[in-house]
Amino acid sequence: MVEKPPAGGVFGGALRAIEEMIGERVTHLACIEAGEINSTIPFVAAAETGLPVVDADGMGRAFPELQMTMPHLAGVPACPMCIAGEQGDQVVLRATDDHRAERLARTVVTENLVAYREGAVVASVPDLICVLESETGEPVTTEALRYGFRVDVVGAPCDPRWHAPGGLELVGPRYFGDDHDYVRVGA
């Protein structure tokens, strides 16, 4: 695991801070991303609060920014949100839009965004580009990847909803600064 596990009690406190801000009780929890530690957070929060977890994936894959979600495409804002620290600190954020919320909360890109073969783009975000250790098939994270590793690169198609209006503008290669159009896996 590359990400730091959160301290106990953090999620229940963050949830209560959101409830105070919106003036309503939260009735259920859902996973926004099916990747690393983020996919487990709703279950930890459920254990802390007794709330049920909805079987859902809000991205259809892992993306590096919080506005890159299916709810965002459907017009559901990410805010209000609570940013909580392991010492009990909380910041409740109400941003003007999801892009601003991302900039205020954090930005770290640790994804494989483009795959090249002999200088040509053969796959790009929003499709999944996975790097696997050649002998074992174990995933190699971007943080662990080093020169000299023997790897296989595998592409998988993204959820088709990312091809809907607004999807490629939000999570396509140009959003990340690459000067090329989206290239589908296997195209």
C-alpha positions as CSV (number, residue, x, y, z in Angstrom):
1,M,0.0,0.0,0.0
2,V,1.4,3.4,-1.0
3,E,-1.2,5.6,0.6
4,K,-1.1,6.4,4.3
5,P,-4.0,4.7,6.2
6,P,-6.2,7.2,8.0
7,A,-6.5,7.3,11.8
8,G,-9.5,5.9,13.5
9,G,-12.4,8.2,14.2
10,V,-11.6,10.6,11.4
11,F,-14.5,9.7,9.2
12,G,-17.2,9.8,11.8
13,G,-16.1,13.3,12.8
14,A,-15.9,14.5,9.2
15,L,-19.4,13.1,8.5
16,R,-20.8,14.9,11.5
17,A,-19.2,18.2,10.3
18,I,-20.9,17.8,7.0
19,E,-24.3,17.1,8.7
20,E,-23.9,20.3,10.8
21,M,-23.2,22.3,7.6
22,I,-26.1,21.0,5.6
23,G,-28.5,20.7,8.5
24,E,-29.5,17.1,7.7
25,R,-28.5,13.6,8.7
26,V,-26.5,11.5,6.2
27,T,-28.4,8.3,5.5
28,H,-25.9,6.2,3.6
29,L,-22.3,6.1,2.3
30,A,-20.9,5.3,-1.2
31,C,-17.4,4.8,-2.7
32,I,-16.4,7.5,-5.1
33,E,-13.3,5.6,-6.4
34,A,-12.4,2.0,-6.7
35,G,-8.7,2.4,-6.1
36,E,-6.3,1.7,-3.2
37,I,-7.3,3.2,0.1
38,N,-10.2,5.2,-1.3
39,S,-12.3,2.1,-1.9
40,T,-12.1,1.2,1.8
41,I,-12.9,4.5,3.3
42,P,-16.7,4.1,3.1
43,F,-16.4,0.8,5.0
44,V,-14.4,2.3,7.7
45,A,-16.8,5.2,7.9
46,A,-19.7,2.7,8.1
47,A,-18.0,0.9,10.9
48,E,-17.6,4.2,12.8
49,T,-21.2,5.5,12.2
50,G,-23.4,2.4,11.6
51,L,-24.5,3.7,8.2
52,P,-25.1,1.4,5.3
53,V,-22.7,1.4,2.3
54,V,-24.2,1.5,-1.2
55,D,-22.6,-0.8,-3.7
56,A,-21.4,1.8,-6.3
57,D,-18.4,3.2,-8.0
58,G,-18.5,6.9,-8.8
59,M,-15.7,6.9,-11.4
60,G,-15.8,3.6,-13.2
61,R,-12.0,3.6,-12.6
62,A,-9.5,5.6,-10.5
63,F,-8.9,9.2,-11.5
64,P,-6.6,11.7,-9.8
65,E,-9.0,14.6,-9.3
66,L,-12.2,14.8,-7.3
67,Q,-14.3,16.4,-10.1
68,M,-13.5,13.4,-12.4
69,T,-16.6,11.5,-11.3
70,M,-19.9,10.3,-12.8
71,P,-21.9,12.4,-10.3
72,H,-20.0,15.5,-11.6
73,L,-21.0,14.6,-15.1
74,A,-24.6,14.3,-13.9
75,G,-24.4,17.8,-12.3
76,V,-24.0,16.6,-8.7
77,P,-21.4,18.8,-6.9
78,A,-18.6,17.5,-4.7
79,C,-19.2,20.2,-2.1
80,P,-19.8,20.6,0.7
81,M,-16.9,18.3,1.7
82,C,-14.9,17.9,4.8
83,I,-11.1,17.5,4.8
84,A,-10.1,15.8,8.0
85,G,-6.6,15.2,9.5
86,E,-5.5,12.4,11.9
87,Q,-5.2,14.9,14.8
88,G,-8.9,15.7,14.6
89,D,-8.5,18.8,12.5
90,Q,-11.4,19.5,10.1
91,V,-11.9,22.0,7.3
92,V,-15.4,22.1,5.8
93,L,-15.2,23.3,2.2
94,R,-17.9,24.8,0.1
95,A,-16.3,25.7,-3.2
96,T,-17.9,27.5,-6.2
97,D,-17.4,24.5,-8.4
98,D,-15.7,21.1,-8.4
99,H,-12.6,22.2,-10.2
100,R,-12.0,24.9,-7.6
101,A,-12.7,22.4,-4.8
102,E,-10.0,20.1,-6.3
103,R,-7.5,23.0,-6.4
104,L,-8.3,24.0,-2.8
105,A,-8.2,20.4,-1.5
106,R,-5.1,19.0,-3.3
107,T,-3.7,17.9,-6.7
108,V,-1.5,14.9,-7.1
109,V,-1.5,13.0,-10.4
110,T,-0.2,9.4,-10.0
111,E,-1.8,7.8,-13.0
112,N,-0.5,6.4,-16.2
113,L,-2.1,8.8,-18.6
114,V,-0.6,7.9,-22.0
115,A,0.9,4.7,-23.5
116,Y,3.3,5.0,-26.5
117,R,4.7,2.3,-28.8
118,E,7.6,3.3,-31.0
119,G,6.7,7.0,-30.5
120,A,3.0,6.7,-31.4
121,V,0.2,7.1,-28.8
122,V,-1.6,3.7,-28.6
123,A,-3.8,4.4,-25.5
124,S,-4.7,7.4,-23.4
125,V,-6.8,8.5,-20.5
126,P,-9.7,8.0,-19.7
127,D,-8.9,4.3,-20.6
128,L,-7.0,2.4,-18.0
129,I,-3.3,2.0,-18.6
130,C,-1.9,-0.7,-16.2
131,V,1.7,-1.6,-15.6
132,L,2.3,-5.2,-14.5
133,E,5.5,-6.9,-13.3
134,S,6.2,-9.3,-16.2
135,E,6.9,-12.5,-14.2
136,T,4.2,-12.3,-11.5
137,G,1.6,-10.1,-13.1
138,E,1.5,-8.0,-9.9
139,P,0.6,-4.3,-10.5
140,V,3.5,-1.7,-10.4
141,T,2.4,1.6,-9.1
142,T,3.6,4.9,-10.6
143,E,5.5,5.6,-7.4
144,A,7.3,2.2,-7.5
145,L,8.1,2.1,-11.2
146,R,11.9,2.4,-12.0
147,Y,14.2,2.2,-14.9
148,G,15.2,-1.4,-15.5
149,F,11.9,-3.1,-14.3
150,R,10.6,-5.7,-16.6
151,V,6.9,-4.9,-17.1
152,D,4.0,-5.5,-19.4
153,V,1.6,-2.6,-20.1
154,V,-2.1,-3.5,-20.4
155,G,-4.9,-1.3,-21.5
156,A,-8.6,-1.6,-20.6
157,P,-11.5,0.5,-21.9
158,C,-13.0,3.1,-19.7
159,D,-16.7,3.3,-18.7
160,P,-18.5,4.5,-21.9
161,R,-20.1,7.3,-19.9
162,W,-16.7,9.1,-20.1
163,H,-17.4,9.4,-23.9
164,A,-20.6,11.4,-23.2
165,P,-20.6,15.2,-23.7
166,G,-18.2,16.8,-21.2
167,G,-16.5,13.5,-20.3
168,L,-13.4,13.7,-22.5
169,E,-13.1,17.5,-21.7
170,L,-13.0,16.5,-18.0
171,V,-10.7,13.5,-18.1
172,G,-9.2,13.3,-21.6
173,P,-5.5,13.8,-22.5
174,R,-5.9,17.5,-23.2
175,Y,-7.2,18.1,-19.7
176,F,-3.8,16.8,-18.4
177,G,-1.8,19.0,-20.9
178,D,-1.1,16.4,-23.6
179,D,-1.4,17.8,-27.1
180,H,-3.3,14.9,-28.7
181,D,-6.9,13.6,-28.9
182,Y,-8.1,10.6,-27.0
183,V,-6.9,7.2,-28.3
184,R,-9.0,4.2,-27.4
185,V,-7.4,1.1,-26.2
186,G,-7.0,-1.3,-29.2
187,A,-7.8,1.4,-31.8
